[in-house]
């Protein structure tokens, strides 16, 4: 939800929300109806920005904090300075992005370095821009950046941070000691709920029903990266986890490996929703995994699109792979037809 506190004119506010592996970013851009940049002289333009996240579980840590950040943009040399501010235990600052005539800034929250914690943040507040140089009395507006002086960007907002530390056996996901499962990933021990894992993963359901190592009490996962597994677990607990071209390949692999319908459905929805770049010129391993897993789970639209976008040389290599025979007859026919079409050209 974004609103502009202006009634005498109409302007457009473009924004982008990213809650990814490294940071949580809000990107804003003020433009007038002709595409030029917008600055308000005399009376600052006030933009109200509300971050929204999805949440449906209990968290171990809850914190509500007010914060304020100020940045100074020097027009002459294009430098923007912003001292980091500790708000809610996370460091926030303002970054500048500049493209052509448009002045853009980002309010950035750097994630904690804690590798065993899931977290999400709600933030709401106002962003104000204005100039430090003297201006005539009354409001004055222009559609381009000034040639000199300074532009002040101020952000005041409230944050609500919720997190859960999976390295603690007392974290909120554990219902009882009998429910606790110790999972070792790259030498790091995580404590997770057996009931939750069984609910969302047939892999863990089978494990806990049969050969779970009760003697040592530790289940070691091999060929799995900690950061990627944490992303996988975040989806199971309904954190707002960002899926993009960088994260989709390993989430598809983990969803298939751990037999999680929830994670696979999220990945399928991402691949089906639009023409994602991951399908354009992807490497052989990525293309084959998408086709193989999509074929196994009946993702007809994804498989058709992946075959269409896969490079011909990669299709030839797939055709000669021993795993080609494991694909369904329909998918093998699609790949064969694509290769025959290429030879016909």
GIRATA-V430159 format. One record per residue. N is the residue number from 1. RES is the residue in one small letter. PSI is psi as a letter, one per 40 degrees, with the letter a starting at -180 (* if undefined). BURIAL is b if it has 24 or more other C-alpha atoms within 12 Angstrom, else e. D_LAST is the distance of its C-alpha to the last C-alpha in Angstrom with 1 decimal. Layout:
BEGIN
N:RES:PSI:BURIAL:D_LAST
N:RES:PSI:BURIAL:D_LAST
END
This chain:
BEGIN
1:x:h:e:50.6
2:x:h:b:51.1
3:x:i:b:53.7
4:x:h:b:55.0
5:x:g:e:58.7
6:x:h:e:58.6
7:x:e:e:59.8
8:x:e:e:60.1
9:x:i:e:56.4
10:x:h:e:52.9
11:x:i:b:50.6
12:x:h:e:47.4
13:x:h:b:47.4
14:x:i:b:44.0
15:x:i:b:44.2
16:x:h:e:42.4
17:x:h:b:43.9
18:x:h:b:42.8
19:x:g:b:44.6
20:x:a:b:42.7
21:x:d:b:43.4
22:x:d:e:45.4
23:x:i:b:46.9
24:x:h:b:47.5
25:x:h:b:46.6
26:x:h:b:47.2
27:x:h:b:45.5
28:x:i:b:47.0
29:x:h:b:46.4
30:x:h:b:48.7
31:x:i:b:47.4
32:x:i:b:48.9
33:x:e:e:47.2
34:x:e:e:46.0
35:x:e:e:44.2
36:x:i:e:46.9
37:x:i:b:48.6
38:x:h:b:51.8
39:x:i:b:55.1
40:x:h:b:58.5
41:x:h:b:61.5
42:x:c:e:64.9
43:x:h:e:64.0
44:x:i:b:61.2
45:x:h:b:58.3
46:x:h:b:58.4
47:x:h:b:55.3
48:x:h:b:55.8
49:x:h:b:53.1
50:x:h:b:53.1
51:x:h:b:51.0
52:x:h:e:50.3
53:x:i:b:49.6
54:x:h:e:49.5
55:x:h:e:52.3
56:x:e:e:53.8
57:x:i:e:55.6
58:x:i:e:58.8
59:x:i:b:58.6
60:x:d:b:60.9
61:x:h:e:61.4
62:x:h:e:61.8
63:x:h:e:62.6
64:x:h:e:63.1
65:x:i:e:63.6
66:x:i:b:63.8
67:x:i:b:62.3
68:x:h:b:62.0
69:x:i:b:59.8
70:x:h:b:60.1
71:x:i:b:57.8
72:x:h:b:58.6
73:x:h:b:55.9
74:x:h:b:57.0
75:x:d:b:55.3
76:x:d:e:56.0
77:x:e:e:54.2
78:x:e:e:51.9
79:x:i:e:53.5
80:x:h:b:54.0
81:x:h:b:56.6
82:x:h:b:57.2
83:x:h:e:59.5
84:x:i:e:58.2
85:x:h:b:60.3
86:x:h:e:61.1
87:x:h:b:60.7
88:x:f:b:61.0
89:x:e:b:60.5
90:x:i:b:57.2
91:x:h:b:56.6
92:x:i:b:55.4
93:x:i:b:54.6
94:x:h:b:52.9
95:x:i:b:49.9
96:x:i:b:48.6
97:x:h:e:45.1
98:x:h:e:44.6
99:x:h:e:41.6
100:x:b:e:42.1
101:x:e:e:45.2
102:x:h:b:45.2
103:x:h:b:47.8
104:x:i:b:46.8
105:x:i:b:48.6
106:x:h:b:48.3
107:x:h:b:51.1
108:x:h:b:50.2
109:x:h:b:51.8
110:x:h:b:51.2
111:x:i:b:51.1
112:x:i:b:53.8
113:x:e:e:53.1
114:x:h:e:54.3
115:x:e:b:51.5
116:x:e:b:53.1
117:x:h:b:53.6
118:x:i:b:51.6
119:x:i:b:52.4
120:x:i:b:51.6
121:x:h:b:53.3
122:x:h:b:54.2
123:x:h:b:55.2
124:x:i:b:56.4
125:x:a:b:58.1
126:x:i:b:58.0
127:x:h:b:56.4
128:x:h:b:58.4
129:x:i:b:57.5
130:x:a:b:59.9
131:x:i:b:61.4
132:x:e:e:64.3
133:x:i:e:65.4
134:x:i:e:68.1
135:x:i:e:67.0
136:x:i:e:69.1
137:x:i:e:70.7
138:x:i:e:68.6
139:x:h:e:64.9
140:x:h:e:62.6
141:x:i:b:58.9
142:x:i:e:56.1
143:x:e:e:52.3
144:x:i:e:51.7
145:x:i:b:53.0
146:x:i:b:56.3
147:x:e:e:56.4
148:x:i:e:59.2
149:x:a:e:61.0
150:x:i:b:59.8
151:x:h:b:58.0
152:x:h:b:59.3
153:x:h:b:57.1
154:x:h:b:59.1
155:x:h:b:58.0
156:x:h:b:60.6
157:x:i:b:59.6
158:x:i:b:60.5
159:x:i:b:58.6
160:x:h:b:58.7
161:x:h:b:57.3
162:x:h:b:57.1
163:x:i:b:56.2
164:x:h:b:56.6
165:x:h:b:57.2
166:x:e:b:55.7
167:x:e:b:57.7
168:x:h:b:60.8
169:x:e:b:61.8
170:x:e:e:63.7
171:x:i:b:60.7
172:x:e:b:60.4
173:x:d:b:57.7
174:x:h:b:60.1
175:x:d:e:62.3
176:x:i:e:64.6
177:x:d:e:64.9
178:x:d:e:63.7
179:x:e:e:60.6
180:x:h:b:59.7
181:x:h:b:56.9
182:x:h:b:56.6
183:x:h:b:52.9
184:x:h:b:52.4
185:x:h:b:49.2
186:x:f:e:49.0
187:x:e:e:52.8
188:x:h:b:53.5
189:x:h:b:55.3
190:x:i:b:54.5
191:x:h:b:56.7
192:x:i:b:54.9
193:x:h:b:56.0
194:x:d:b:55.3
195:x:d:b:55.4
196:x:d:b:52.8
197:x:d:b:50.5
198:x:d:b:51.0
199:x:d:e:50.2
200:x:e:b:46.8
201:x:h:b:45.7
202:x:d:e:45.7
203:x:d:b:45.5
204:x:d:b:48.9
205:x:d:e:50.3
206:x:d:e:49.8
207:x:d:e:51.2
208:x:e:b:54.3
209:x:e:e:55.0
210:x:c:e:54.9
211:x:f:e:54.9
212:x:h:e:55.5
213:x:g:e:57.5
214:x:d:e:60.9
215:x:d:e:62.8
216:x:d:e:61.2
217:x:e:e:60.1
218:x:h:e:56.9
219:x:h:b:53.3
220:x:h:e:51.2
221:x:h:b:47.4
222:x:i:e:45.3
223:x:f:e:41.9
224:x:h:b:42.5
225:x:i:e:43.2
226:x:d:b:46.2
227:x:d:b:44.7
228:x:d:b:41.8
229:x:d:b:44.2
230:x:d:b:46.5
231:x:d:b:43.6
232:x:d:b:43.0
233:x:d:b:46.7
234:x:d:b:46.9
235:x:d:b:44.5
236:x:d:b:46.6
237:x:e:b:49.6
238:x:f:b:48.0
239:x:i:b:48.1
240:x:g:b:45.8
241:x:h:b:43.2
242:x:h:b:40.3
243:x:h:b:36.8
244:x:a:b:34.1
245:x:d:e:31.0
246:x:d:e:33.4
247:x:d:b:35.5
248:x:d:b:33.1
249:x:d:b:31.6
250:x:d:b:35.1
251:x:d:b:36.5
252:x:d:b:33.7
253:x:d:b:34.6
254:x:d:b:38.4
255:x:d:b:38.1
256:x:d:b:36.5
257:x:d:b:38.8
258:x:e:b:41.9
259:x:f:b:40.7
260:x:h:b:41.5
261:x:d:b:40.3
262:x:d:b:41.6
263:x:d:b:39.6
264:x:d:b:36.4
265:x:d:b:36.9
266:x:d:b:37.4
267:x:d:b:34.1
268:x:d:b:32.2
269:x:d:e:33.8
270:x:d:b:32.7
271:x:d:b:29.0
272:x:d:e:29.0
273:x:d:e:31.1
274:x:i:e:28.5
275:x:g:e:25.3
276:x:h:b:26.8
277:x:d:e:25.5
278:x:d:b:25.8
279:x:e:b:22.5
280:x:h:e:20.7
281:x:f:e:19.9
282:x:i:b:22.6
283:x:i:e:23.3
284:x:d:b:22.6
285:x:d:e:26.1
286:x:d:b:26.2
287:x:d:b:22.9
288:x:d:b:23.9
289:x:d:b:27.4
290:x:d:b:26.4
291:x:d:b:24.1
292:x:d:b:26.8
293:x:d:b:29.7
294:x:d:b:28.1
295:x:d:b:27.2
296:x:d:e:30.8
297:x:e:b:32.4
298:x:f:e:30.3
299:x:g:b:28.7
300:x:d:b:26.0
301:x:d:b:25.1
302:x:d:b:25.1
303:x:d:b:23.0
304:x:d:b:20.3
305:x:d:b:20.3
306:x:d:b:20.4
307:x:d:b:17.4
308:x:d:b:15.4
309:x:e:b:16.9
310:x:h:b:16.8
311:x:i:b:14.9
312:x:d:b:12.2
313:x:d:e:14.7
314:x:d:b:17.4
315:x:d:b:15.8
316:x:d:b:15.5
317:x:d:e:19.2
318:x:d:b:20.2
319:x:d:b:18.8
320:x:e:e:21.1
321:x:i:e:24.0
322:x:d:e:27.0
323:x:e:e:27.2
324:x:d:b:23.9
325:x:e:e:26.1
326:x:e:e:28.4
327:x:i:b:25.9
328:x:i:e:26.3
329:x:d:e:24.4
330:x:d:e:22.8
331:x:d:b:21.6
332:x:d:b:20.3
333:x:d:e:18.3
334:x:d:b:16.8
335:x:d:b:15.7
336:x:d:b:14.4
337:x:d:e:12.4
338:x:d:b:10.9
339:x:d:b:10.0
340:x:d:e:8.7
341:x:d:e:6.4
342:x:d:e:5.3
343:x:d:e:5.4
344:x:d:e:3.8
345:x:*:e:0.0
END
